[in-house]
């Protein structure tokens, strides 16, 4: 198994086992759709998003609070516009 395959499996697991059902559904469905088309850089950007607390991501995604700055990357822009 390549390092890229290991990274994909790790990301898939972390995206679907967040702690809140809403984020499990959002992040899980998003990464399942794009995991095989993302470049290594995209995967690492998504992994960085996974290190952000669920509450902060939820507020950012649903435009409830712009106090928290989420890094602006291709992946974060795709996630922000993603509808599940």
BELWO-V270514 format. One record per pair of residues at least 24 apart in sequence whose ideal C-beta (glycine too) atoms are under 8 Angstrom apart, sorted by the first residue. I is the first residue (numbers start at 0). J is the second residue. If there is no record, write none. Layout:
I:J
I:J
This chain:
3:39
3:42
6:39
6:42
6:43
6:46
7:34
7:35
7:42
9:46
10:34
10:42
10:45
10:46
10:49
13:46
13:49
14:45
14:49
17:53
18:53
19:53
19:57
21:53
21:57
22:53
22:56
22:57
24:83
25:60
25:78
25:81
25:83
26:56
26:78
28:83
29:77
29:78
29:81
29:83
33:77
37:74
41:73
41:74
44:70
44:72
44:73
44:74
44:75
45:74
45:78
48:74
48:75
48:78
